[in-house]
Amino acid sequence: MVDGLLFAENPEGAEVKLTIDSELQYQLESELNLAKHEYEALSAVGIILDAKTSAVRALAVVPGFDPNVKSNNFDLEQRRNRVVTDAFEPGSVMKPFVIAKGLKEKKLQPNSKFFCEFGLFKIGKRTIKDSDDKHKYGWLPVTDILAHSSNIGMSKNAFSMGDEIVRSAYDEFGFGQKYGLELPGEGKGTLHPLPWNNHLLANISFGQGISATALQVANAYAALINGGSLNKPYLIEAMKEPETGIITEFKPQLLRQVLTLDESEKMRMMLVSATAPEATGEKARVSGFMVGGKTGTAQMADPKGGGYLKGAYISSFAGFIPAQDPRFVIYVALERPQKAYYGSQVAAPVFSRLASFAVRREGLAPLLTAENKNKIKIKKKAKSTEISQANLSAHLQNMPDFQKNLTVREVFKKLHGQDVQVRIQGQGTVSETIPSAGDPLGDDKTMTVILR
């Protein structure tokens, strides 16, 4: 692909400047190729978006073809840009959109609890299961339903809202619609008309029974975590007329506001929890940076109709980095991996490597220092983020003095190497601390830093 910093001639004579970053593009293609071979997958797709504008920074399909080679040996399957053309059932990466709609409709909060039936939930003549014997949960808050990817918890969520609200959630986030990206053959996926029976409602709540393109999934995640703005994705940044030399620039285009800032922030923090230790997205983490996202492990529908293909899965991960101020949304999906098939095993590590490259390519400084010595654990509280740093070589006894107006980064720099738990409340810079400076810390070594 052409580097976004350059103009290149198109066949009609005009010159275009793409939004593509050639280094991100190369890295995406390389990582997808590695993952395809490592897990013996049939194919892989990936896309990287600017989280704030939905400008396409990279998109790739593996196996692909070299358009510079004049040959008729490439079949239509290889030449199709499946990031935008092919729709498939994405699986659990779709769960956050139903939860976000629940927040918007005041049907739930991050700490609202649903009974997860200890792993088996009968709906009529059919049974909904969670992924394996390790996932036999009773009551779980919504944050943990997302973190542990409980299908039963999501089904209960969907039942509490009804099919009209759940369908409107997907509709508002752009599913079942075309964006008009500057590439041919864009697909719109499948969003079934109402009414839905309970079994279909349950399936659709966890991303089966609905189909979407990789472009749709990535762009919906951008809206989910960027403050709630669903933007039109675009690939051309500028175009220069060959005869006049006039340059037309293309700006980000807001389609609609799908969430409030508060709702988007809650979703961002719940998705950060989904990458915490023991959550399904743990392998997506990036040293020195907070990330958020969701795994997907979806059965592949039988193209001949009537159920799903045995042993065939789409393994995916959709996520963003850095979590506190997202710059990139990254979505990767592998078709029919053989060595493993859970999104947590196959796709999450690919996201981690791509996200690490993207933030360093952008020159972003790590939020957390000495990350190789610290284990970072992130939990979602009602209105706070708790970050636990473990280092047994040092123990704080008293609350340190944090001067007012320190940034979060400066707070963690001051605490480098200390065995403490820090709860951050609010946004901005330091306003006050609990306990106060010099007061003893409790046995749990927990401190709260309040920002304004």
Buried (B, 14 or more C-beta within 10 A) or exposed (E): BBEBEEBEEEEEEBBBBBBBBBBBBBBBBBBBBBBBEBBEBBBBBBBBBBBBBBBBBBBBBBEBBEEEEEEEEBEEEEEBBBBBBBBBBBBBBBBBBBBBBBBBBEBBBBEBBBEBBEBEBEBEEEEBEBBEEEBEBEEBBBBBBBBBBBBBBBBBBBBBBBBEBBBBBBEBBBBBBBBEBBBEEBBBBBBBEEEBEBBBBBBBBBBBBBBBBBBBBBBBBBBBBBBBBBBBBBBBBBBBEEEEEEEEEBEBEEBEBBBEEEBBBBBBBBBBBBBBEEBBBBBBBBEBBBBBBBBBBBBBBEEEEEEBEEEBBBBBBBBBBBBBBBBBBBBBBBBBBEEBBBBBBBBBBBBBBBBBBBBBBBEBEBBBBBBEEBEBBBBBBEEBBBBBBEBEEEEBEEBBEBEEEBEBBBBBBEBBBBBBBBBBBEEEBBBBBEBEEEEEBEEEBBBBBBBE
